[in-house]
Amino acid sequence: MNRIWAGTDCGKTHYHTLVLDSEGEPLLSRRVANDEPELLKLIGDVLDLAGGRQVTWALDMAGDGPRARRS
């Protein structure tokens, strides 16, 4: 199969992502701060690793998930 899998555990302060190839071999394991520039870099690095392959991404989020701020 011509794809890779990325799974991310989303925490309040940090995220941890594991990326596997089609054989189940790890390509990347990284913990990043819950910070937009760091998350965007992580996404870019995963897409670079994919090298044109499709990426299937799963998120593990505890609780209710993101909420909109109310004024």
N, CA, C and O atoms as a Maestro MAE file, in Angstrom:
{
 s_m_m2io_version
 :::
 2.0.0
}

f_m_ct {
 s_m_title
 :::
 protein
 m_atom[284] {
  # First column is atom index #
  i_m_mmod_type
  r_m_x_coord
  r_m_y_coord
  r_m_z_coord
  i_m_residue_number
  s_m_chain_name
  s_m_pdb_residue_name
  s_m_pdb_atom_name
  i_m_atomic_number
  :::
  1 25 0.847 -1.171 0.000 1 A "MET " " N  " 7
  2 3 0.000 0.000 0.000 1 A "MET " " CA " 6
  3 2 0.894 1.236 0.000 1 A "MET " " C  " 6
  4 15 1.904 1.275 0.704 1 A "MET " " O  " 8
  5 25 0.534 2.222 -0.769 2 A "ASN " " N  " 7
  6 3 1.367 3.396 -0.956 2 A "ASN " " CA " 6
  7 2 0.911 4.543 -0.055 2 A "ASN " " C  " 6
  8 15 0.423 5.567 -0.533 2 A "ASN " " O  " 8
  9 25 1.078 4.357 1.251 3 A "ARG " " N  " 7
  10 3 0.677 5.388 2.201 3 A "ARG " " CA " 6
  11 2 1.488 5.239 3.478 3 A "ARG " " C  " 6
  12 15 2.156 4.228 3.693 3 A "ARG " " O  " 8
  13 25 1.419 6.262 4.322 4 A "ILE " " N  " 7
  14 3 1.969 6.182 5.662 4 A "ILE " " CA " 6
  15 2 0.865 6.550 6.640 4 A "ILE " " C  " 6
  16 15 -0.131 7.169 6.268 4 A "ILE " " O  " 8
  17 25 1.054 6.162 7.892 5 A "TRP " " N  " 7
  18 3 0.082 6.440 8.945 5 A "TRP " " CA " 6
  19 2 0.736 7.310 10.007 5 A "TRP " " C  " 6
  20 15 1.874 7.074 10.412 5 A "TRP " " O  " 8
  21 25 -0.006 8.321 10.451 6 A "ALA " " N  " 7
  22 3 0.459 9.205 11.513 6 A "ALA " " CA " 6
  23 2 -0.597 9.222 12.606 6 A "ALA " " C  " 6
  24 15 -1.774 9.461 12.334 6 A "ALA " " O  " 8
  25 25 -0.186 8.972 13.825 7 A "GLY " " N  " 7
  26 3 -1.095 9.027 14.966 7 A "GLY " " CA " 6
  27 2 -0.598 10.063 15.953 7 A "GLY " " C  " 6
  28 15 0.585 10.090 16.294 7 A "GLY " " O  " 8
  29 25 -1.499 10.912 16.409 8 A "THR " " N  " 7
  30 3 -1.115 11.981 17.330 8 A "THR " " CA " 6
  31 2 -1.953 11.923 18.589 8 A "THR " " C  " 6
  32 15 -3.182 11.882 18.536 8 A "THR " " O  " 8
  33 25 -1.267 11.921 19.727 9 A "ASP " " N  " 7
  34 3 -1.900 12.034 21.036 9 A "ASP " " CA " 6
  35 2 -1.881 13.511 21.389 9 A "ASP " " C  " 6
  36 15 -0.814 14.090 21.594 9 A "ASP " " O  " 8
  37 25 -3.055 14.119 21.459 10 A "CYS " " N  " 7
  38 3 -3.174 15.564 21.678 10 A "CYS " " CA " 6
  39 2 -3.349 15.851 23.164 10 A "CYS " " C  " 6
  40 15 -4.333 15.431 23.773 10 A "CYS " " O  " 8
  41 25 -2.400 16.564 23.737 11 A "GLY " " N  " 7
  42 3 -2.479 16.944 25.141 11 A "GLY " " CA " 6
  43 2 -2.647 18.442 25.290 11 A "GLY " " C  " 6
  44 15 -2.585 19.187 24.312 11 A "GLY " " O  " 8
  45 25 -2.858 18.873 26.515 12 A "LYS " " N  " 7
  46 3 -3.043 20.303 26.760 12 A "LYS " " CA " 6
  47 2 -1.769 21.096 26.476 12 A "LYS " " C  " 6
  48 15 -1.828 22.191 25.916 12 A "LYS " " O  " 8
  49 25 -0.621 20.544 26.861 13 A "THR " " N  " 7
  50 3 0.625 21.294 26.689 13 A "THR " " CA " 6
  51 2 1.517 20.739 25.596 13 A "THR " " C  " 6
  52 15 2.309 21.479 25.011 13 A "THR " " O  " 8
  53 25 1.402 19.433 25.306 14 A "HIS " " N  " 7
  54 3 2.254 18.801 24.297 14 A "HIS " " CA " 6
  55 2 1.466 17.784 23.479 14 A "HIS " " C  " 6
  56 15 0.471 17.224 23.938 14 A "HIS " " O  " 8
  57 25 1.933 17.562 22.269 15 A "TYR " " N  " 7
  58 3 1.403 16.524 21.391 15 A "TYR " " CA " 6
  59 2 2.519 15.526 21.148 15 A "TYR " " C  " 6
  60 15 3.693 15.899 21.137 15 A "TYR " " O  " 8
  61 25 2.167 14.253 20.953 16 A "HIS " " N  " 7
  62 3 3.156 13.258 20.557 16 A "HIS " " CA " 6
  63 2 2.647 12.562 19.305 16 A "HIS " " C  " 6
  64 15 1.514 12.083 19.266 16 A "HIS " " O  " 8
  65 25 3.500 12.510 18.275 17 A "THR " " N  " 7
  66 3 3.128 11.901 16.996 17 A "THR " " CA " 6
  67 2 4.065 10.756 16.676 17 A "THR " " C  " 6
  68 15 5.279 10.854 16.850 17 A "THR " " O  " 8
  69 25 3.476 9.666 16.202 18 A "LEU " " N  " 7
  70 3 4.222 8.509 15.704 18 A "LEU " " CA " 6
  71 2 3.788 8.282 14.267 18 A "LEU " " C  " 6
  72 15 2.594 8.236 13.969 18 A "LEU " " O  " 8
  73 25 4.771 8.139 13.372 19 A "VAL " " N  " 7
  74 3 4.494 7.901 11.954 19 A "VAL " " CA " 6
  75 2 5.066 6.538 11.584 19 A "VAL " " C  " 6
  76 15 6.216 6.227 11.895 19 A "VAL " " O  " 8
  77 25 4.238 5.721 10.908 20 A "LEU " " N  " 7
  78 3 4.635 4.376 10.484 20 A "LEU " " CA " 6
  79 2 4.525 4.261 8.970 20 A "LEU " " C  " 6
  80 15 3.664 4.882 8.348 20 A "LEU " " O  " 8
  81 25 5.417 3.450 8.384 21 A "ASP " " N  " 7
  82 3 5.305 3.161 6.959 21 A "ASP " " CA " 6
  83 2 4.339 1.995 6.749 21 A "ASP " " C  " 6
  84 15 3.754 1.486 7.705 21 A "ASP " " O  " 8
  85 25 4.177 1.578 5.497 22 A "SER " " N  " 7
  86 3 3.203 0.529 5.188 22 A "SER " " CA " 6
  87 2 3.585 -0.833 5.754 22 A "SER " " C  " 6
  88 15 2.752 -1.739 5.805 22 A "SER " " O  " 8
  89 25 4.842 -0.986 6.183 23 A "GLU " " N  " 7
  90 3 5.300 -2.235 6.802 23 A "GLU " " CA " 6
  91 2 5.208 -2.179 8.322 23 A "GLU " " C  " 6
  92 15 5.529 -3.152 9.004 23 A "GLU " " O  " 8
  93 25 4.767 -1.036 8.854 24 A "GLY " " N  " 7
  94 3 4.660 -0.871 10.298 24 A "GLY " " CA " 6
  95 2 5.947 -0.412 10.957 24 A "GLY " " C  " 6
  96 15 6.061 -0.412 12.183 24 A "GLY " " O  " 8
  97 25 6.919 -0.018 10.137 25 A "GLU " " N  " 7
  98 3 8.194 0.470 10.678 25 A "GLU " " CA " 6
  99 2 8.075 1.953 11.018 25 A "GLU " " C  " 6
  100 15 7.517 2.724 10.236 25 A "GLU " " O  " 8
  101 25 8.598 2.362 12.183 26 A "PRO " " N  " 7
  102 3 8.519 3.773 12.561 26 A "PRO " " CA " 6
  103 2 9.395 4.648 11.661 26 A "PRO " " C  " 6
  104 15 10.549 4.322 11.380 26 A "PRO " " O  " 8
  105 25 8.822 5.754 11.223 27 A "LEU " " N  " 7
  106 3 9.544 6.752 10.439 27 A "LEU " " CA " 6
  107 2 9.866 7.989 11.259 27 A "LEU " " C  " 6
  108 15 10.845 8.686 10.996 27 A "LEU " " O  " 8
  109 25 9.022 8.257 12.266 28 A "LEU " " N  " 7
  110 3 9.201 9.457 13.084 28 A "LEU " " CA " 6
  111 2 8.447 9.269 14.391 28 A "LEU " " C  " 6
  112 15 7.348 8.714 14.412 28 A "LEU " " O  " 8
  113 25 9.039 9.731 15.464 29 A "SER " " N  " 7
  114 3 8.378 9.795 16.761 29 A "SER " " CA " 6
  115 2 8.812 11.115 17.373 29 A "SER " " C  " 6
  116 15 9.995 11.331 17.638 29 A "SER " " O  " 8
  117 25 7.839 12.002 17.596 30 A "ARG " " N  " 7
  118 3 8.218 13.335 18.064 30 A "ARG " " CA " 6
  119 2 7.180 13.898 19.019 30 A "ARG " " C  " 6
  120 15 5.975 13.739 18.821 30 A "ARG " " O  " 8
  121 25 7.670 14.559 20.058 31 A "ARG " " N  " 7
  122 3 6.841 15.290 21.004 31 A "ARG " " CA " 6
  123 2 7.050 16.765 20.727 31 A "ARG " " C  " 6
  124 15 8.187 17.233 20.660 31 A "ARG " " O  " 8
  125 25 5.959 17.501 20.564 32 A "VAL " " N  " 7
  126 3 6.066 18.941 20.322 32 A "VAL " " CA " 6
  127 2 5.124 19.683 21.260 32 A "VAL " " C  " 6
  128 15 4.131 19.140 21.743 32 A "VAL " " O  " 8
  129 25 5.467 20.929 21.496 33 A "ALA " " N  " 7
  130 3 4.598 21.773 22.321 33 A "ALA " " CA " 6
  131 2 3.300 22.055 21.578 33 A "ALA " " C  " 6
  132 15 3.266 22.072 20.348 33 A "ALA " " O  " 8
  133 25 2.241 22.273 22.332 34 A "ASN " " N  " 7
  134 3 0.952 22.658 21.760 34 A "ASN " " CA " 6
  135 2 1.061 24.124 21.361 34 A "ASN " " C  " 6
  136 15 0.587 25.023 22.055 34 A "ASN " " O  " 8
  137 25 1.706 24.328 20.214 35 A "ASP " " N  " 7
  138 3 2.052 25.662 19.741 35 A "ASP " " CA " 6
  139 2 1.942 25.636 18.208 35 A "ASP " " C  " 6
  140 15 2.525 24.766 17.561 35 A "ASP " " O  " 8
  141 25 1.211 26.572 17.639 36 A "GLU " " N  " 7
  142 3 0.934 26.521 16.199 36 A "GLU " " CA " 6
  143 2 2.178 26.395 15.329 36 A "GLU " " C  " 6
  144 15 2.193 25.527 14.456 36 A "GLU " " O  " 8
  145 25 3.231 27.211 15.508 37 A "PRO " " N  " 7
  146 3 4.409 27.041 14.642 37 A "PRO " " CA " 6
  147 2 5.048 25.658 14.754 37 A "PRO " " C  " 6
  148 15 5.496 25.106 13.750 37 A "PRO " " O  " 8
  149 25 5.097 25.093 15.962 38 A "GLU " " N  " 7
  150 3 5.679 23.755 16.124 38 A "GLU " " CA " 6
  151 2 4.804 22.693 15.472 38 A "GLU " " C  " 6
  152 15 5.317 21.756 14.860 38 A "GLU " " O  " 8
  153 25 3.484 22.832 15.598 39 A "LEU " " N  " 7
  154 3 2.574 21.873 14.977 39 A "LEU " " CA " 6
  155 2 2.632 21.961 13.453 39 A "LEU " " C  " 6
  156 15 2.591 20.935 12.773 39 A "LEU " " O  " 8
  157 25 2.725 23.168 12.916 40 A "LEU " " N  " 7
  158 3 2.842 23.327 11.465 40 A "LEU " " CA " 6
  159 2 4.141 22.717 10.949 40 A "LEU " " C  " 6
  160 15 4.158 22.122 9.872 40 A "LEU " " O  " 8
  161 25 5.229 22.859 11.706 41 A "LYS " " N  " 7
  162 3 6.495 22.245 11.303 41 A "LYS " " CA " 6
  163 2 6.365 20.723 11.320 41 A "LYS " " C  " 6
  164 15 6.844 20.049 10.408 41 A "LYS " " O  " 8
  165 25 5.723 20.184 12.347 42 A "LEU " " N  " 7
  166 3 5.500 18.739 12.428 42 A "LEU " " CA " 6
  167 2 4.708 18.237 11.220 42 A "LEU " " C  " 6
  168 15 5.073 17.234 10.607 42 A "LEU " " O  " 8
  169 25 3.628 18.936 10.883 43 A "ILE " " N  " 7
  170 3 2.817 18.544 9.725 43 A "ILE " " CA " 6
  171 2 3.669 18.571 8.453 43 A "ILE " " C  " 6
  172 15 3.600 17.652 7.637 43 A "ILE " " O  " 8
  173 25 4.467 19.620 8.287 44 A "GLY " " N  " 7
  174 3 5.343 19.704 7.119 44 A "GLY " " CA " 6
  175 2 6.359 18.580 7.074 44 A "GLY " " C  " 6
  176 15 6.634 18.031 6.007 44 A "GLY " " O  " 8
  177 25 6.920 18.233 8.224 45 A "ASP " " N  " 7
  178 3 7.906 17.141 8.282 45 A "ASP " " CA " 6
  179 2 7.261 15.796 7.928 45 A "ASP " " C  " 6
  180 15 7.872 14.973 7.246 45 A "ASP " " O  " 8
  181 25 6.031 15.577 8.391 46 A "VAL " " N  " 7
  182 3 5.331 14.337 8.055 46 A "VAL " " CA " 6
  183 2 5.050 14.286 6.552 46 A "VAL " " C  " 6
  184 15 5.227 13.242 5.925 46 A "VAL " " O  " 8
  185 25 4.618 15.392 5.979 47 A "LEU " " N  " 7
  186 3 4.359 15.423 4.538 47 A "LEU " " CA " 6
  187 2 5.643 15.209 3.747 47 A "LEU " " C  " 6
  188 15 5.618 14.555 2.704 47 A "LEU " " O  " 8
  189 25 6.765 15.749 4.223 48 A "ASP " " N  " 7
  190 3 8.056 15.507 3.573 48 A "ASP " " CA " 6
  191 2 8.415 14.021 3.622 48 A "ASP " " C  " 6
  192 15 8.880 13.453 2.634 48 A "ASP " " O  " 8
  193 25 8.191 13.396 4.790 49 A "LEU " " N  " 7
  194 3 8.455 11.960 4.924 49 A "LEU " " CA " 6
  195 2 7.590 11.142 3.968 49 A "LEU " " C  " 6
  196 15 8.019 10.109 3.455 49 A "LEU " " O  " 8
  197 25 6.379 11.615 3.739 50 A "ALA " " N  " 7
  198 3 5.449 10.887 2.872 50 A "ALA " " CA " 6
  199 2 5.978 10.821 1.446 50 A "ALA " " C  " 6
  200 15 5.739 9.839 0.744 50 A "ALA " " O  " 8
  201 25 6.687 11.841 1.013 51 A "GLY " " N  " 7
  202 3 7.256 11.824 -0.323 51 A "GLY " " CA " 6
  203 2 6.240 11.556 -1.416 51 A "GLY " " C  " 6
  204 15 6.524 10.813 -2.356 51 A "GLY " " O  " 8
  205 25 5.067 12.148 -1.308 52 A "GLY " " N  " 7
  206 3 4.027 11.957 -2.314 52 A "GLY " " CA " 6
  207 2 3.047 10.850 -1.979 52 A "GLY " " C  " 6
  208 15 2.004 10.733 -2.622 52 A "GLY " " O  " 8
  209 25 3.369 10.027 -0.973 53 A "ARG " " N  " 7
  210 3 2.426 8.989 -0.557 53 A "ARG " " CA " 6
  211 2 1.283 9.634 0.212 53 A "ARG " " C  " 6
  212 15 1.433 10.722 0.768 53 A "ARG " " O  " 8
  213 25 0.146 8.961 0.239 54 A "GLN " " N  " 7
  214 3 -0.986 9.432 1.006 54 A "GLN " " CA " 6
  215 2 -0.692 9.266 2.498 54 A "GLN " " C  " 6
  216 15 -0.072 8.284 2.908 54 A "GLN " " O  " 8
  217 25 -1.137 10.225 3.300 55 A "VAL " " N  " 7
  218 3 -0.984 10.155 4.753 55 A "VAL " " CA " 6
  219 2 -2.367 9.984 5.379 55 A "VAL " " C  " 6
  220 15 -3.274 10.778 5.127 55 A "VAL " " O  " 8
  221 25 -2.519 8.946 6.191 56 A "THR " " N  " 7
  222 3 -3.733 8.777 6.984 56 A "THR " " CA " 6
  223 2 -3.376 9.197 8.400 56 A "THR " " C  " 6
  224 15 -2.452 8.653 9.004 56 A "THR " " O  " 8
  225 25 -4.114 10.170 8.928 57 A "TRP " " N  " 7
  226 3 -3.768 10.776 10.205 57 A "TRP " " CA " 6
  227 2 -4.899 10.545 11.196 57 A "TRP " " C  " 6
  228 15 -6.063 10.792 10.880 57 A "TRP " " O  " 8
  229 25 -4.564 10.072 12.398 58 A "ALA " " N  " 7
  230 3 -5.537 9.872 13.465 58 A "ALA " " CA " 6
  231 2 -5.146 10.728 14.662 58 A "ALA " " C  " 6
  232 15 -3.964 10.878 14.973 58 A "ALA " " O  " 8
  233 25 -6.150 11.286 15.327 59 A "LEU " " N  " 7
  234 3 -5.920 12.113 16.516 59 A "LEU " " CA " 6
  235 2 -6.595 11.475 17.706 59 A "LEU " " C  " 6
  236 15 -7.748 11.052 17.624 59 A "LEU " " O  " 8
  237 25 -5.870 11.405 18.829 60 A "ASP " " N  " 7
  238 3 -6.420 10.914 20.087 60 A "ASP " " CA " 6
  239 2 -6.602 12.124 20.985 60 A "ASP " " C  " 6
  240 15 -5.630 12.716 21.453 60 A "ASP " " O  " 8
  241 25 -7.858 12.486 21.220 61 A "MET " " N  " 7
  242 3 -8.149 13.669 22.023 61 A "MET " " CA " 6
  243 2 -9.019 13.272 23.205 61 A "MET " " C  " 6
  244 15 -10.104 12.719 23.023 61 A "MET " " O  " 8
  245 25 -8.553 13.549 24.406 62 A "ALA " " N  " 7
  246 3 -9.333 13.263 25.607 62 A "ALA " " CA " 6
  247 2 -10.312 14.410 25.853 62 A "ALA " " C  " 6
  248 15 -10.086 15.537 25.411 62 A "ALA " " O  " 8
  249 25 -11.356 14.124 26.532 63 A "GLY " " N  " 7
  250 3 -12.308 15.183 26.881 63 A "GLY " " CA " 6
  251 2 -13.215 15.561 25.723 63 A "GLY " " C  " 6
  252 15 -13.504 14.749 24.844 63 A "GLY " " O  " 8
  253 25 -13.653 16.798 25.741 64 A "ASP " " N  " 7
  254 3 -14.617 17.281 24.757 64 A "ASP " " CA " 6
  255 2 -13.981 17.783 23.471 64 A "ASP " " C  " 6
  256 15 -14.707 18.107 22.532 64 A "ASP " " O  " 8
  257 25 -12.678 17.860 23.388 65 A "GLY " " N  " 7
  258 3 -12.032 18.378 22.195 65 A "GLY " " CA " 6
  259 2 -11.972 19.892 22.227 65 A "GLY " " C  " 6
  260 15 -12.256 20.512 23.252 65 A "GLY " " O  " 8
  261 25 -11.602 20.485 21.103 66 A "PRO " " N  " 7
  262 3 -11.450 21.946 21.050 66 A "PRO " " CA " 6
  263 2 -12.789 22.655 21.288 66 A "PRO " " C  " 6
  264 15 -13.857 22.160 20.927 66 A "PRO " " O  " 8
  265 25 -12.690 23.787 21.885 67 A "ARG " " N  " 7
  266 3 -13.876 24.594 22.120 67 A "ARG " " CA " 6
  267 2 -13.615 26.013 21.634 67 A "ARG " " C  " 6
  268 15 -12.503 26.529 21.741 67 A "ARG " " O  " 8
  269 25 -14.642 26.618 21.109 68 A "ALA " " N  " 7
  270 3 -14.525 28.011 20.696 68 A "ALA " " CA " 6
  271 2 -14.546 28.893 21.939 68 A "ALA " " C  " 6
  272 15 -15.263 28.619 22.901 68 A "ALA " " O  " 8
  273 25 -13.753 29.947 21.901 69 A "ARG " " N  " 7
  274 3 -13.769 30.894 23.018 69 A "ARG " " CA " 6
  275 2 -14.994 31.792 22.895 69 A "ARG " " C  " 6
  276 15 -15.386 32.195 21.801 69 A "ARG " " O  " 8
  277 25 -15.569 32.084 24.014 70 A "ARG " " N  " 7
  278 3 -16.719 32.976 24.023 70 A "ARG " " CA " 6
  279 2 -16.377 34.231 24.786 70 A "ARG " " C  " 6
  280 15 -15.742 34.187 25.840 70 A "ARG " " O  " 8
  281 25 -16.804 35.345 24.242 71 A "SER " " N  " 7
  282 3 -16.518 36.626 24.901 71 A "SER " " CA " 6
  283 2 -17.623 36.992 25.851 71 A "SER " " C  " 6
  284 15 -17.560 38.037 26.499 71 A "SER " " O  " 8
  :::
 }
 m_bond[283] {
  # First column is bond index #
  i_m_from
  i_m_to
  i_m_order
  :::
  1 1 2 1
  2 2 3 1
  3 3 4 2
  4 3 5 1
  5 5 6 1
  6 6 7 1
  7 7 8 2
  8 7 9 1
  9 9 10 1
  10 10 11 1
  11 11 12 2
  12 11 13 1
  13 13 14 1
  14 14 15 1
  15 15 16 2
  16 15 17 1
  17 17 18 1
  18 18 19 1
  19 19 20 2
  20 19 21 1
  21 21 22 1
  22 22 23 1
  23 23 24 2
  24 23 25 1
  25 25 26 1
  26 26 27 1
  27 27 28 2
  28 27 29 1
  29 29 30 1
  30 30 31 1
  31 31 32 2
  32 31 33 1
  33 33 34 1
  34 34 35 1
  35 35 36 2
  36 35 37 1
  37 37 38 1
  38 38 39 1
  39 39 40 2
  40 39 41 1
  41 41 42 1
  42 42 43 1
  43 43 44 2
  44 43 45 1
  45 45 46 1
  46 46 47 1
  47 47 48 2
  48 47 49 1
  49 49 50 1
  50 50 51 1
  51 51 52 2
  52 51 53 1
  53 53 54 1
  54 54 55 1
  55 55 56 2
  56 55 57 1
  57 57 58 1
  58 58 59 1
  59 59 60 2
  60 59 61 1
  61 61 62 1
  62 62 63 1
  63 63 64 2
  64 63 65 1
  65 65 66 1
  66 66 67 1
  67 67 68 2
  68 67 69 1
  69 69 70 1
  70 70 71 1
  71 71 72 2
  72 71 73 1
  73 73 74 1
  74 74 75 1
  75 75 76 2
  76 75 77 1
  77 77 78 1
  78 78 79 1
  79 79 80 2
  80 79 81 1
  81 81 82 1
  82 82 83 1
  83 83 84 2
  84 83 85 1
  85 85 86 1
  86 86 87 1
  87 87 88 2
  88 87 89 1
  89 89 90 1
  90 90 91 1
  91 91 92 2
  92 91 93 1
  93 93 94 1
  94 94 95 1
  95 95 96 2
  96 95 97 1
  97 97 98 1
  98 98 99 1
  99 99 100 2
  100 99 101 1
  101 101 102 1
  102 102 103 1
  103 103 104 2
  104 103 105 1
  105 105 106 1
  106 106 107 1
  107 107 108 2
  108 107 109 1
  109 109 110 1
  110 110 111 1
  111 111 112 2
  112 111 113 1
  113 113 114 1
  114 114 115 1
  115 115 116 2
  116 115 117 1
  117 117 118 1
  118 118 119 1
  119 119 120 2
  120 119 121 1
  121 121 122 1
  122 122 123 1
  123 123 124 2
  124 123 125 1
  125 125 126 1
  126 126 127 1
  127 127 128 2
  128 127 129 1
  129 129 130 1
  130 130 131 1
  131 131 132 2
  132 131 133 1
  133 133 134 1
  134 134 135 1
  135 135 136 2
  136 135 137 1
  137 137 138 1
  138 138 139 1
  139 139 140 2
  140 139 141 1
  141 141 142 1
  142 142 143 1
  143 143 144 2
  144 143 145 1
  145 145 146 1
  146 146 147 1
  147 147 148 2
  148 147 149 1
  149 149 150 1
  150 150 151 1
  151 151 152 2
  152 151 153 1
  153 153 154 1
  154 154 155 1
  155 155 156 2
  156 155 157 1
  157 157 158 1
  158 158 159 1
  159 159 160 2
  160 159 161 1
  161 161 162 1
  162 162 163 1
  163 163 164 2
  164 163 165 1
  165 165 166 1
  166 166 167 1
  167 167 168 2
  168 167 169 1
  169 169 170 1
  170 170 171 1
  171 171 172 2
  172 171 173 1
  173 173 174 1
  174 174 175 1
  175 175 176 2
  176 175 177 1
  177 177 178 1
  178 178 179 1
  179 179 180 2
  180 179 181 1
  181 181 182 1
  182 182 183 1
  183 183 184 2
  184 183 185 1
  185 185 186 1
  186 186 187 1
  187 187 188 2
  188 187 189 1
  189 189 190 1
  190 190 191 1
  191 191 192 2
  192 191 193 1
  193 193 194 1
  194 194 195 1
  195 195 196 2
  196 195 197 1
  197 197 198 1
  198 198 199 1
  199 199 200 2
  200 199 201 1
  201 201 202 1
  202 202 203 1
  203 203 204 2
  204 203 205 1
  205 205 206 1
  206 206 207 1
  207 207 208 2
  208 207 209 1
  209 209 210 1
  210 210 211 1
  211 211 212 2
  212 211 213 1
  213 213 214 1
  214 214 215 1
  215 215 216 2
  216 215 217 1
  217 217 218 1
  218 218 219 1
  219 219 220 2
  220 219 221 1
  221 221 222 1
  222 222 223 1
  223 223 224 2
  224 223 225 1
  225 225 226 1
  226 226 227 1
  227 227 228 2
  228 227 229 1
  229 229 230 1
  230 230 231 1
  231 231 232 2
  232 231 233 1
  233 233 234 1
  234 234 235 1
  235 235 236 2
  236 235 237 1
  237 237 238 1
  238 238 239 1
  239 239 240 2
  240 239 241 1
  241 241 242 1
  242 242 243 1
  243 243 244 2
  244 243 245 1
  245 245 246 1
  246 246 247 1
  247 247 248 2
  248 247 249 1
  249 249 250 1
  250 250 251 1
  251 251 252 2
  252 251 253 1
  253 253 254 1
  254 254 255 1
  255 255 256 2
  256 255 257 1
  257 257 258 1
  258 258 259 1
  259 259 260 2
  260 259 261 1
  261 261 262 1
  262 262 263 1
  263 263 264 2
  264 263 265 1
  265 265 266 1
  266 266 267 1
  267 267 268 2
  268 267 269 1
  269 269 270 1
  270 270 271 1
  271 271 272 2
  272 271 273 1
  273 273 274 1
  274 274 275 1
  275 275 276 2
  276 275 277 1
  277 277 278 1
  278 278 279 1
  279 279 280 2
  280 279 281 1
  281 281 282 1
  282 282 283 1
  283 283 284 2
  :::
 }
}
